Amino acid sequence: MADNEVDSLPLVTRTLSALGGDVGKTRSLGMSRELAAPITTVWSAIAELERIPLWFMAVSGEARPGGRYQLDGNAGGEILVCEAPRMLGITWEYGGKVSYVTIELSETASGGTLFDFTHVADVDLDRWTEYGPGAVGVGWDLGLLGLARHVELGINTPIETPEWSASRQAKAFMATSSDLWAQAAINSGDDPEEARAAAARTTAAYTA
């Protein structure tokens, strides 16, 4: 585990790609990070409903294929795939829109776990131009940080408390995350100037 929250951000590989359908509309956001914890520990943290509030947020539902889940005050959806301890696939239903999240786990040579995360969504092009991938990417970085703290360090409280969110360290984390997502957008072919301007707006929205 990195010494502080900001130092953990370069441990994540971020990718973006456009998929079929309307050009530039359907986007895939990917994150990959090795976690220093056994695959069974990581699987338990992401798939057992009683564990998720220890690093993310309160949730209710049924952890089985065809079951539904609901995050308190946030997204809900259907569990599409639940293949222990390798793959979890869910719909992410929020604000009247449906997107798809897949998490794949695999063992590493060091005895840790490679955590591969994909979020596929139809993106409003105007919103993408305004905020870029950081609009959701910063939130996912926060979630992955919470998971890493939980499985690597045994911390049983989510990172996003009101006190932490108002701190200088939190603002630095969100700004750095936003910049890294801008670089991922540039790497995927977005205009560099537009990507950096969108990142600045995302940072302002998260740190206001």
C-alpha positions in Angstrom: 0.0 0.0 0.0 1.3 3.5 -0.8 2.3 5.8 2.0 -0.6 8.2 1.3 -3.7 8.4 -0.8 -2.2 10.5 -3.7 0.8 8.1 -3.9 -1.6 5.2 -4.6 -3.0 6.7 -7.8 0.0 5.8 -10.1 -0.5 2.2 -9.0 -3.6 2.1 -11.2 -3.6 1.6 -15.0 -6.4 3.6 -16.6 -7.7 2.9 -20.1 -10.5 4.3 -22.2 -12.0 3.1 -25.5 -14.9 3.8 -27.7 -17.1 0.9 -28.6 -19.6 0.2 -31.4 -22.8 2.1 -31.9 -23.0 5.9 -32.2 -19.4 7.1 -32.8 -17.8 8.3 -29.6 -21.0 7.6 -27.5 -20.5 4.2 -26.0 -17.3 4.3 -23.9 -15.5 1.7 -21.9 -13.5 2.9 -18.8 -11.0 0.5 -17.5 -8.9 0.3 -14.3 -6.4 -2.3 -13.3 -4.3 -2.6 -10.1 -2.5 -5.3 -8.2 -3.7 -5.7 -4.6 -1.5 -7.2 -2.0 -4.2 -9.6 -0.7 -5.3 -13.1 -1.7 -7.9 -13.5 -4.4 -10.4 -15.0 -1.9 -10.0 -11.9 0.4 -10.6 -9.5 -2.5 -13.6 -11.6 -3.7 -15.2 -11.6 -0.3 -14.8 -7.8 -0.1 -16.5 -7.1 -3.4 -19.2 -9.9 -3.4 -20.4 -10.2 0.1 -23.0 -7.6 0.9 -22.0 -7.4 4.6 -18.4 -6.5 3.6 -19.1 -3.8 1.1 -20.1 -1.1 3.7 -16.7 -1.6 5.3 -14.9 0.1 2.4 -17.6 1.5 0.0 -21.1 2.3 1.2 -24.2 0.7 2.7 -25.9 -1.8 0.4 -28.9 -4.2 0.4 -30.0 -6.9 -1.8 -29.2 -10.5 -2.8 -25.7 -11.5 -3.9 -26.6 -14.1 -6.5 -27.1 -14.1 -10.3 -30.5 -12.5 -11.0 -30.5 -10.8 -7.6 -30.7 -7.1 -7.2 -28.7 -4.7 -5.1 -29.2 -1.1 -4.0 -26.5 1.2 -2.7 -27.8 3.6 -0.1 -28.5 6.9 -1.8 -26.7 5.8 -5.0 -26.9 3.3 -7.8 -28.7 0.0 -7.8 -29.0 -2.8 -10.4 -29.0 -6.5 -11.2 -26.3 -9.0 -10.6 -25.6 -10.5 -14.0 -22.6 -12.7 -13.2 -21.3 -13.9 -9.8 -18.6 -16.5 -10.4 -16.5 -16.9 -7.2 -13.7 -15.9 -7.0 -13.1 -14.6 -10.5 -15.8 -12.5 -12.0 -18.6 -10.1 -10.9 -20.8 -8.4 -13.4 -23.6 -6.0 -12.6 -25.8 -3.4 -14.1 -25.2 0.1 -12.8 -28.6 1.9 -12.8 -28.6 5.6 -11.8 -30.5 8.7 -12.8 -32.7 6.7 -15.2 -29.7 5.3 -17.1 -28.3 1.8 -17.2 -24.6 1.0 -17.7 -22.5 -2.1 -17.0 -19.7 -2.9 -14.5 -17.5 -6.0 -14.7 -14.8 -6.9 -12.2 -12.4 -9.7 -13.0 -9.9 -11.1 -10.4 -6.8 -13.2 -11.0 -3.9 -14.4 -8.9 -0.5 -12.8 -9.4 2.9 -14.4 -9.1 3.5 -12.6 -5.8 0.3 -14.1 -4.2 -1.7 -11.0 -4.6 -4.7 -10.2 -6.8 -4.9 -8.4 -10.1 -8.1 -6.3 -10.0 -9.5 -5.5 -13.4 -12.5 -3.2 -13.5 -14.6 -2.1 -16.6 -17.5 0.3 -16.7 -19.3 0.5 -20.1 -21.8 3.3 -20.6 -23.5 5.3 -23.3 -22.1 8.8 -22.7 -23.8 12.1 -23.4 -21.3 13.8 -25.8 -21.9 17.2 -24.4 -21.3 16.0 -20.9 -18.1 14.2 -22.0 -16.9 17.4 -23.6 -17.6 19.3 -20.4 -16.2 16.9 -17.8 -14.4 14.0 -19.6 -14.0 10.6 -18.0 -13.0 12.1 -14.6 -16.7 12.7 -13.9 -17.0 9.0 -13.0 -13.3 8.1 -12.9 -12.6 10.1 -9.8 -15.3 8.3 -7.9 -14.1 4.9 -9.1 -10.6 5.9 -8.0 -12.0 6.7 -4.5 -13.8 3.3 -4.4 -10.6 1.4 -5.4 -8.7 3.3 -2.8 -11.2 2.2 -0.2 -11.0 -1.4 -1.3 -7.2 -1.4 -1.2 -7.2 0.0 2.3 -9.6 -2.6 3.4 -8.0 -5.7 1.9 -4.4 -4.7 2.4 -4.5 -2.8 5.7 -7.7 -4.2 7.3 -9.2 -0.7 7.5 -13.0 -1.1 8.0 -14.2 2.4 7.3 -14.8 4.0 3.9 -12.3 6.7 2.9 -15.1 9.2 2.1 -16.0 10.7 5.4 -17.1 14.3 5.6 -13.9 15.2 7.4 -11.6 13.5 4.9 -13.5 14.9 1.9 -13.0 18.4 3.2 -9.3 17.9 3.8 -6.3 19.2 1.7 -5.3 15.6 1.2 -8.7 14.7 -0.3 -8.6 17.7 -2.7 -5.1 16.7 -3.8 -6.3 13.1 -4.4 -9.3 14.2 -6.5 -7.2 16.8 -8.5 -4.5 14.2 -9.3 -7.1 11.6 -10.2 -8.8 14.0 -12.5 -5.5 14.8 -14.2 -4.7 11.1 -14.7 -8.1 10.5 -16.3 -7.4 13.5 -18.6 -4.2 11.8 -19.7 -6.0 8.5 -20.3 -8.5 10.4 -22.5 -5.6 12.0 -24.4 -4.0 8.5 -24.8 -7.3 7.3 -26.2 -7.3 10.0 -28.9 -9.1 13.0 -27.3 -7.9 16.5 -28.0 -5.3 17.3 -25.3 -6.4 20.9 -24.8 -10.1 19.9 -24.5 -9.2 16.9 -22.2 -7.3 19.1 -19.8 -10.0 21.8 -19.8 -12.6 19.1 -19.0 -10.4 17.8 -16.2 -10.1 21.3 -14.7 -13.9 21.5 -14.6 -14.1 18.0 -13.0 -11.6 19.0 -10.3 -13.6 22.1 -9.5 -16.8 20.1 -9.2 -15.3 17.6 -6.9 -13.3 20.0 -4.7 -15.8 22.9 -4.4 
